[in-house]
Amino acid sequence: MTISIRPAHPDECPSLRTVERDAGQRFREVGLAAVADSDTTSEAFLRSLFAHGVVLCAAEGDDAPVGFLLAGRLDDALHIYELSVATAYGGQGVGSALLAAAEHEARRRDLSRLTLATFRDVPWNRPFYERRGFLEVLPDDWTPAFFLLHAGEELSGLPLENRLFMRKELG
């Protein structure tokens, strides 16, 4: 299997949403069925990221995406809004390759860090990012933008007690 990372195309939105839905099913394993059943990223938000952010996908050749990463500038960081990999491709380095591409994109844009929000206790979330150099951002160090994102997560019904922000300094 040869996976390449490339910018996604707007006409791939349905494929990205299919990957997101598939990847989300794994949350049932850890008692987060509400996450598995939640809506995928909205078309409007995807269009905004295509216009003003970063939409990367992982694919085999010219085939449909098997993973993707959505990001945009937030403060002095490239903030990762979503990283999803189709279940059949999990554990094969696709997520790591997408993160490496996001890091390259942040450096290209002269941004000093990557940030994201994730689940504290989900085995393929926090530990995955920690192994790749991310550290927790404690609430005392949140920027105003983090507070707004946190409020949005609350409105969407995510279990806030199990959420955290993380960052990776790109030095």
N, C-alpha and C positions, 0 to 999 in steps of 0.2 A: 504494500500500500504506500503510495506516494501522495502525501497531502501537501498542498501549497496554500500559503496565506496570501490573500489579495484583497483589494478593496471590493466590497460588495457593490452590486448594481441595484438601483431602485426597483427594477422589475423582479428582483429576487425576494422582495418582501414576503410573499406567501411562503417561500421556502424557509426563510429565517423564522417565521412564526411557527412553521411545522417543527423545526429543530427545537425551538423554545418549548413548545408543548410537549414534545417527546422527552426532552431533558428534565422538564418539570415533574414528570411522573415519578421520578426517583424520590421525590420528597415524601411520597406515601410511606416509604420504608422507615422514615424517622418521625412518623406521626404528624406530618405537615400536609395533610390532604388538601387543606384550603389553598396552599401554595400551588399544588398540582392542578387544582381546579380553577385557579384564577385566570383572568384574561391574559393573553399575551400582550406584548408591547404594542401600543396603539399605532395605527398607520400614521397619525399626525406626528407623533414623537419620532417615529422612524424617518419621516420626510424631513423633519427638523434636523435630525442628525446627519442625513445625507447632505443637507444644505450647509450646515454649520459645524458638524462634528466629525466623528470617525466611525465608519461602519466597515469592519473587516470580516472576511469570512474564510473558512477553511474548506477546501474542496479537493476532491480527487480529479485532477485534470480539469476538463470543462464541465464536469458533473455538477449537480445541485450541491449547495453548501451542506456540510456535515457539522459545522460549528460556526459560531460568530461571536463578535465582540462589538459592543456599542459604547462609545465614549465621547466626551466633550470637555471643553475647558471649563474648569471650576476653580476659582481663585488662581493660584499659580501652579495648578496641577492638571493633568489629564485624568478626568474622573471616569472610571469604568462603571457604566450603568448596568450592563448585562454582559455576562459571559456564559454561553450555552454550548454544549456539545451533545450531539445525538448519542443516545445510550449505547448504540452499537460501536461507537468510536471512543467511548470513555476509557481512560487508563492507557491511552496510546500516544500521549504527548500532544494531542490537538490543543487542549487548553493552554498548556505551557507555550506552545508555538504562538498562539494568539496573544498571550501576555507579552512574549518577547517582541512581537510586532507592535503592540501598543507602546511598549517602552521605547522602541525605535522611533515611533511617531511622536511621542512626547519630547524626546531629545531633538528631533527635527524641528519641532515647534518652540524650542528653547524653554520648555517647561521643566521644572526641577523635581517633580515627583509624580507618581501615580497614586490615586486614591480610589476607594471603593467602599461600599457597604455590603456586609455579608452576614451569614448566620454564625453565631458564636459556637454552637455545639453540633453543627452538622459536619460529619467526618470529611466530606469532600469540599467543604467551604473553608473555614478558617485555617485548618491545618495545611490545606493546599497552598493558600496564599503565604502562610508563614514560611513554608519550605522555599518559597520564591522571594524571600526578603521583605515581606510586608510585616508591619508592626501595628498593633492596635493604637488608635487615637482615642485617648480618654476624653470624656465630656469637657473637662476643663480646658482642653486644647482644641475644641471644635471651633471652626469658623462659623460666621452667620449662615453661610451656605449649607453647612452640615446640619444646622438646626432646621433649616427649611426642608432639606431632604428627609430628615427624621420625622418632621410633621407630616410630610407626604406619605411616608411609610405607615405612619399611624392611621391616616385616613384610608389607606388601602387595606388595612386590616392585618398587617404583618405583626407578629408577636414581638413587640419592642424589647422585651426582657431578653430576647435571644438574638438581638441584632447588635452589630458594632461597625464602626468605621475603621478602616485600615489604610496605611500609606506606605509607600516605598520611596525612599529618597534616591534620586538618580545620580547624585554627586559627580 
